[in-house]
């Protein structure tokens, strides 16, 4: 009967229960002022690009994906703030380092020193890193290959390069978090072989 069918459907819906909670991961996002950290996170959160102001201290955004939520702590990149970065590293499960591909040689050198310092920090040295070569649309932007060569931290690390302008994919020790869907993500890679695996992604 119709009543019986309705009862079966009702029980099926009620007994199914809520979907399991998505796992959450805590990330820290660092890079010099002007590299595009705030704009990147605003885009990932589908926020309006209007009225974006550079982060002077730190901010936290929850970036939702289909299979996970990334709690990203963005740290300001000004010279007087970078010396305090390490105070906010504790509890991080991954690192996003954002670079300005079109910045000056002096700024690139500063960014490289900060990156190598982060790679050697005891609270970060075993974590997966994403190195994002941002501002690839600018005329003075260096290629991903040039950025890869300039920022290479040495032979003890294994590098993995992704070269995409509009689609980034998230990699994590527990697998591909966004299942390759065509929405914006980021290229956070887990360890590869015996060394740390780093992804460098163009945007």
ABEGO torsion letter per residue (X at the ends): XAAAAAAAAAAAAAAAEBBBBBBBBBBBBBEBBGAGAAAAAAAAAGBBABGBBBBABBBBBBBBBAABBBBBBBBBABAAAAAAAAAAABGBABBBBBBBAABBAAAAAAAAAAAAAAAABAAAAABBBBBBBBGAABAABBBAAAAAAAABAEAABBBBBBBBAABBBBBBAAEBAAGGBABBBBBBBBBBEABBBBBBBBX
